[in-house]
């Protein structure tokens, strides 16, 4: 019985060896019979590629004012509404400041009384019926009363608020009849003719931005692409977000731009060494990607090279070019075009060689104003 089992084991082993031999001879025959394919190739060259950094910003008005009173009282006039356009000096708010008005009347009466007393004592001094000390004291009192009158009159002028510049009412908080108190915001006024974009620039590129630089700006909501000029920039970075604020002025007269719109600003990034190949050389391979290397060893008659399959890991893509992060080295040659028809070991006939243009890499900063350690993202 035992000898029978041994005999069956030897028979199975012999059968497996026979199948393997048949399979190997079949595969060898298939590879040797692969036709020669004419292909274009491209050298994989390591190049310094300048990156571009894209940061998010907000459109704002250069001139903004929060309108608030300096005296207490009831609002009796408010001739503007949300979206109203006003000119410099136009009436915005009028407050009925009865208490301040009473203070003005009181200060004026005191000033007039001191003036009369001073005039009387000056006449008596000329008649030697009054002393110089008395006249001097009344003159001091007259100056004090005049200053009090000017202060009260100035406070009364604060009851009427005029537009400090021409612009548009972007917020209206108060209404006629409400009580206004010092420091409470009643209106917000913006000059929508002079706009700027405010961005937070990462500290790693902060030193590359200078006052007067011209930067490309895109406002997606308005479909506007303009060039802005750096007007202000912070000299110190925020220790929390590791960014510095930069204000970029826009040219006046650009239509469809509104305060508060989202904007994108392109900054010059850093230069890095990268391997770039054509998009035509990279093929999907399941959830991976592959290219065909050109191998000069093992070439057959009528063929210059042999195609070797290589899995790669890719990075950014731009303008028909792909960044290779792993799988290739500088000096390799890859097949460009018709690669989807090739098999590993396919004999090749090289027709032409293509060059790889240099393209900038785009980096994006996440739209999180105070997120520490902003990392670049691939587009």
C-alpha positions as CSV (number, residue, x, y, z in Angstrom):
1,X,0.0,0.0,0.0
2,X,2.8,2.3,0.9
3,X,4.7,1.5,-2.3
4,X,1.5,2.5,-4.2
5,X,1.4,6.0,-2.6
6,X,5.1,6.5,-3.5
7,X,4.4,5.6,-7.1
8,X,1.5,8.0,-7.3
9,X,3.7,10.8,-5.9
10,X,6.4,10.2,-8.4
11,X,3.8,10.3,-11.2
12,X,2.4,13.7,-10.1
13,X,5.9,15.2,-9.9
14,X,6.7,14.0,-13.4
15,X,3.4,15.4,-14.7
16,X,4.1,18.9,-13.2
17,X,7.6,18.9,-14.7
18,X,6.2,18.1,-18.1
19,X,3.6,20.9,-17.9
20,X,6.2,23.4,-16.8
21,X,8.4,22.4,-19.7
22,X,5.6,22.8,-22.2
23,X,4.6,26.2,-20.7
24,X,8.1,27.5,-20.8
25,X,8.6,26.4,-24.4
26,X,5.3,28.0,-25.4
27,X,6.2,31.3,-23.6
28,X,9.6,31.4,-25.2
29,X,8.1,30.9,-28.6
30,X,5.6,33.7,-28.0
31,X,8.3,36.2,-26.9
32,X,10.6,35.2,-29.8
33,X,7.7,35.7,-32.2
34,X,6.8,39.3,-31.0
35,X,7.0,41.7,-34.0
36,X,9.4,44.6,-34.1
37,X,7.6,47.9,-33.3
38,X,8.7,51.3,-34.4
39,X,8.5,53.8,-31.5
40,X,9.5,57.3,-30.4
41,X,11.6,57.5,-27.3
42,X,12.4,60.2,-24.8
43,X,15.3,60.7,-22.4
44,X,14.4,61.0,-18.7
45,X,16.4,64.1,-17.6
46,X,16.6,65.6,-14.1
47,X,15.9,69.3,-14.3
48,X,15.5,72.2,-11.9
49,X,11.8,73.2,-12.1
50,X,10.6,76.4,-10.7
51,X,7.4,76.0,-8.7
52,X,4.5,78.4,-8.3
53,X,2.6,78.8,-5.1
54,X,-1.1,79.5,-5.1
55,X,-2.5,81.3,-2.0
56,X,-6.1,82.2,-1.2
57,X,-7.1,85.8,-0.5
58,X,-10.1,88.1,-0.1
59,X,-11.0,91.2,-2.1
60,X,-11.4,94.2,0.2
61,X,-11.8,98.0,-0.1
62,X,-8.8,100.1,0.5
63,X,-10.9,102.7,2.2
64,X,-13.3,101.3,4.8
65,X,-15.1,103.2,7.7
66,X,-17.3,102.1,10.5
67,X,-19.6,105.0,11.2
68,X,-20.3,105.4,14.9
69,X,-21.4,108.5,17.0
70,X,-19.5,110.3,19.7
71,X,-22.6,111.6,21.5
72,X,-25.7,109.9,22.8
73,X,-29.2,110.6,21.4
74,X,-32.0,109.5,19.3
75,X,-31.5,109.1,15.6
76,X,-33.8,111.6,13.8
77,X,-32.4,111.3,10.2
78,X,-30.8,108.4,8.3
79,X,-31.2,109.3,4.6
80,X,-29.2,106.3,3.3
81,X,-30.0,102.6,2.7
82,X,-28.0,99.5,2.1
83,X,-26.2,99.9,-1.3
84,X,-26.6,103.7,-1.4
85,X,-23.8,105.6,-3.1
86,X,-22.7,108.8,-1.3
87,X,-20.2,111.5,-2.0
88,X,-17.7,113.0,0.4
89,X,-19.5,115.3,2.9
90,X,-23.0,113.9,2.3
91,X,-25.2,113.6,5.4
92,X,-25.3,110.0,6.8
93,X,-26.8,110.3,10.3
94,X,-28.3,113.1,12.4
95,X,-28.8,112.6,16.2
96,X,-31.1,114.6,18.4
97,X,-28.6,115.5,21.2
98,X,-30.8,117.6,23.5
99,X,-28.4,117.2,26.4
100,X,-25.4,118.4,24.4
101,X,-27.4,121.3,23.0
102,X,-28.2,122.3,26.5
103,X,-24.5,122.2,27.4
104,X,-23.8,124.5,24.5
105,X,-26.4,127.1,25.7
106,X,-25.0,126.9,29.2
107,X,-21.4,127.4,28.1
108,X,-22.4,130.3,25.8
109,X,-24.3,132.1,28.7
110,X,-21.3,131.7,31.0
111,X,-19.0,133.0,28.4
112,X,-21.2,136.1,27.7
113,X,-21.4,136.8,31.5
114,X,-17.7,136.7,32.0
115,X,-17.2,138.9,29.0
116,X,-19.5,141.6,30.5
117,X,-17.8,141.4,33.9
118,X,-14.4,141.8,32.2
119,X,-15.5,144.8,30.2
120,X,-16.8,146.5,33.4
121,X,-13.7,145.9,35.3
122,X,-11.5,147.2,32.5
123,X,-13.5,150.4,32.5
124,X,-13.2,150.7,36.3
125,X,-9.4,150.0,36.0
126,X,-9.1,153.0,33.7
127,X,-10.8,155.1,36.4
128,X,-8.5,153.6,39.0
129,X,-11.6,152.0,40.7
130,X,-10.4,148.4,40.1
131,X,-7.1,146.5,40.5
132,X,-5.0,144.9,37.8
133,X,-5.3,141.6,39.6
134,X,-9.0,141.6,39.3
135,X,-8.9,142.4,35.6
136,X,-6.3,139.6,35.1
137,X,-8.4,137.1,36.9
138,X,-11.5,137.9,34.8
139,X,-9.5,137.6,31.6
140,X,-8.4,134.1,32.7
141,X,-12.0,133.2,33.4
142,X,-13.1,134.5,30.0
143,X,-10.5,132.2,28.3
144,X,-11.7,129.2,30.3
145,X,-15.4,130.0,29.4
146,X,-14.5,130.4,25.7
147,X,-12.7,127.0,25.7
148,X,-15.8,125.4,27.4
149,X,-18.0,126.9,24.8
150,X,-15.8,125.6,21.9
151,X,-15.8,122.1,23.5
152,X,-19.6,122.0,23.8
153,X,-20.1,123.4,20.3
154,X,-17.7,120.7,19.0
155,X,-19.7,117.9,20.7
156,X,-22.9,119.3,19.2
157,X,-21.3,119.1,15.7
158,X,-20.7,115.3,16.4
159,X,-24.5,114.9,16.4
160,X,-24.4,115.3,12.6
161,X,-22.3,112.7,10.8
162,X,-21.1,113.2,7.2
163,X,-19.4,110.8,4.8
164,X,-15.6,111.0,5.2
165,X,-15.1,109.8,1.5
166,X,-17.1,108.8,-1.5
167,X,-18.3,105.2,-1.5
168,X,-21.1,102.7,-1.0
169,X,-23.0,101.8,2.2
170,X,-22.2,98.1,2.7
171,X,-23.9,97.6,6.1
172,X,-26.8,99.4,7.7
173,X,-27.3,98.5,11.4
174,X,-29.3,101.4,12.9
175,X,-32.7,102.9,11.9
176,X,-34.5,106.1,12.6
177,X,-35.9,106.3,16.1
178,X,-33.2,104.1,17.7
179,X,-31.0,105.3,20.5
180,X,-27.4,105.9,19.4
181,X,-24.6,105.6,21.9
182,X,-20.9,106.5,21.6
183,X,-18.9,103.7,20.0
184,X,-21.9,101.7,18.6
185,X,-21.6,101.0,14.8
186,X,-24.5,102.5,12.8
187,X,-23.2,102.1,9.2
188,X,-20.3,100.7,7.2
189,X,-19.0,102.7,4.3
190,X,-16.6,101.3,1.6
191,X,-15.0,102.9,-1.4
192,X,-15.7,100.2,-4.0
193,X,-13.6,102.0,-6.6
194,X,-10.3,101.3,-4.9
195,X,-10.0,97.6,-4.1
196,X,-7.2,95.3,-2.9
197,X,-6.6,91.6,-2.2
198,X,-5.5,90.6,1.2
199,X,-3.6,87.2,1.5
200,X,-1.7,85.3,4.1
201,X,1.7,84.3,2.6
202,X,3.6,81.3,4.1
203,X,6.8,82.2,5.8
204,X,8.9,80.0,3.5
205,X,8.2,82.4,0.6
206,X,7.7,85.6,2.6
207,X,11.2,86.9,1.8
208,X,10.5,86.5,-1.9
209,X,7.7,89.1,-1.9
210,X,8.6,92.7,-2.0
211,X,6.7,96.0,-2.1
212,X,6.0,96.9,-5.7
213,X,6.0,93.4,-7.1
214,X,3.4,92.6,-9.7
215,X,1.4,89.4,-9.1
216,X,-1.2,87.6,-11.1
217,X,-4.6,87.4,-9.4
218,X,-7.8,85.4,-10.3
219,X,-11.3,86.1,-8.9
220,X,-13.3,83.0,-9.9
221,X,-16.7,84.4,-9.0
222,X,-16.3,87.3,-11.4
223,X,-14.2,85.5,-14.0
224,X,-11.6,88.2,-13.7
225,X,-7.8,87.8,-14.2
226,X,-5.8,90.9,-13.3
227,X,-2.3,91.9,-12.3
228,X,-2.0,93.4,-8.8
229,X,0.8,95.5,-7.2
230,X,2.0,94.7,-3.7
231,X,1.2,97.8,-1.6
232,X,1.8,96.6,2.0
233,X,3.4,93.5,3.6
234,X,4.0,92.5,7.2
235,X,7.7,92.2,8.2
236,X,6.9,89.6,10.9
237,X,5.1,86.3,10.6
238,X,2.2,85.1,12.7
239,X,3.6,82.5,15.2
240,X,0.4,80.6,15.1
241,X,-0.4,80.3,11.3
242,X,3.3,80.8,10.2
243,X,2.1,83.3,7.6
244,X,2.5,87.1,7.0
245,X,-0.2,89.4,5.7
246,X,0.2,91.0,2.2
247,X,-2.1,93.6,0.6
248,X,-2.1,93.8,-3.2
249,X,-3.7,96.8,-4.8
250,X,-5.9,96.3,-7.9
251,X,-6.2,98.7,-10.8
252,X,-9.3,100.9,-10.5
253,X,-12.2,100.5,-12.9
254,X,-12.3,96.6,-12.9
255,X,-15.9,95.6,-13.3
256,X,-17.8,92.9,-11.4
257,X,-15.4,93.0,-8.4
258,X,-17.0,93.2,-5.0
259,X,-15.6,93.4,-1.5
260,X,-15.5,90.0,0.2
261,X,-15.0,87.9,-3.0
262,X,-12.6,85.0,-3.0
263,X,-9.4,85.5,-4.9
264,X,-6.3,83.4,-5.8
265,X,-2.8,84.9,-6.0
266,X,0.1,83.2,-7.7
267,X,3.5,83.6,-6.0
268,X,6.9,82.4,-7.1
269,X,7.8,79.2,-5.2
270,X,11.1,77.3,-4.9
271,X,13.2,75.4,-7.5
272,X,13.4,71.7,-7.1
273,X,15.0,68.8,-9.1
274,X,12.4,66.6,-10.7
275,X,12.1,63.9,-13.4
276,X,9.6,64.8,-16.1
277,X,8.3,62.6,-18.9
278,X,5.5,63.0,-21.4
279,X,1.9,62.0,-20.4
280,X,1.9,59.7,-23.4
281,X,4.7,57.5,-21.8
282,X,2.7,56.8,-18.7
283,X,-0.1,54.1,-18.9
284,X,-2.6,53.0,-16.2
285,X,-1.9,49.5,-14.9
286,X,-4.8,48.6,-12.6
287,X,-4.4,50.9,-9.6
288,X,-0.8,51.6,-10.6
289,X,1.0,53.2,-13.5
290,X,3.7,51.9,-15.8
291,X,6.1,52.9,-18.5
292,X,8.2,50.9,-21.0
293,X,11.9,51.4,-20.7
294,X,14.2,51.1,-23.7
295,X,16.8,48.4,-23.1
296,X,19.8,48.0,-25.5
297,X,20.8,44.6,-24.3
298,X,19.3,41.5,-25.9
299,X,18.3,43.2,-29.2
300,X,17.5,40.9,-32.0
301,X,18.0,41.1,-35.7
302,X,16.0,44.1,-37.2
303,X,15.5,45.6,-33.7
304,X,17.6,48.3,-31.9
305,X,16.2,47.9,-28.4
306,X,14.0,45.8,-26.2
307,X,11.0,47.1,-24.2
308,X,11.1,46.5,-20.5
309,X,8.0,47.1,-18.3
310,X,8.5,49.4,-15.3
311,X,6.1,50.5,-12.6
312,X,6.3,54.1,-11.6
313,X,4.8,56.6,-9.1
314,X,3.8,59.9,-10.5
315,X,3.3,63.4,-9.1
316,X,2.0,66.6,-10.6
317,X,0.7,66.9,-14.1
318,X,0.8,70.0,-16.2
319,X,0.8,70.9,-19.9
320,X,1.0,67.3,-21.0
321,X,3.9,66.5,-18.8
322,X,4.1,64.2,-15.7
323,X,6.4,64.3,-12.8
324,X,8.0,61.0,-11.9
325,X,8.5,60.5,-8.1
326,X,9.8,56.9,-8.2
327,X,10.6,54.1,-10.7
328,X,12.9,55.9,-13.1
329,X,16.3,57.5,-12.9
330,X,18.0,60.2,-14.9
331,X,19.4,58.9,-18.2
332,X,16.7,56.3,-18.7
333,X,14.8,56.2,-22.1
334,X,11.1,55.6,-22.2
335,X,8.7,54.9,-25.1
336,X,6.5,57.8,-26.0
337,X,3.3,56.9,-28.0
338,X,2.0,53.5,-28.9
339,X,3.1,52.2,-25.5
340,X,-0.3,50.7,-24.9
341,X,0.4,48.1,-27.6
342,X,3.7,46.9,-26.2
343,X,4.6,43.9,-24.2
344,X,7.5,43.2,-21.9
345,X,10.4,42.0,-24.0
346,X,9.0,43.5,-27.3
347,X,11.7,44.2,-29.9
348,X,11.8,47.9,-30.8
349,X,13.0,50.1,-33.7
350,X,13.7,53.6,-32.5
351,X,12.4,56.2,-34.9
352,X,12.9,59.6,-33.2
353,X,13.8,61.0,-29.9
354,X,11.7,63.7,-28.2
355,X,12.8,66.3,-25.7
356,X,11.0,67.3,-22.4
357,X,10.2,71.0,-22.0
358,X,10.5,72.6,-18.6
359,X,7.2,73.4,-16.9
360,X,6.5,75.1,-13.6
361,X,5.0,73.0,-10.8
362,X,1.9,74.5,-9.1
363,X,1.6,74.4,-5.4
364,X,-1.6,75.2,-3.5
365,X,-2.0,76.5,0.1
366,X,-5.0,75.1,1.9
367,X,-7.7,77.8,2.5
368,X,-7.3,77.7,6.3
369,X,-6.2,81.2,7.5
370,X,-4.8,80.1,10.8
371,X,-3.8,76.5,10.1
372,X,-0.2,75.9,11.3
373,X,2.3,74.2,9.1
374,X,0.7,74.7,5.7
375,X,1.8,71.9,3.3
376,X,1.9,72.0,-0.4
377,X,-0.7,70.1,-2.4
378,X,-0.5,68.6,-5.8
379,X,-2.9,70.2,-8.4
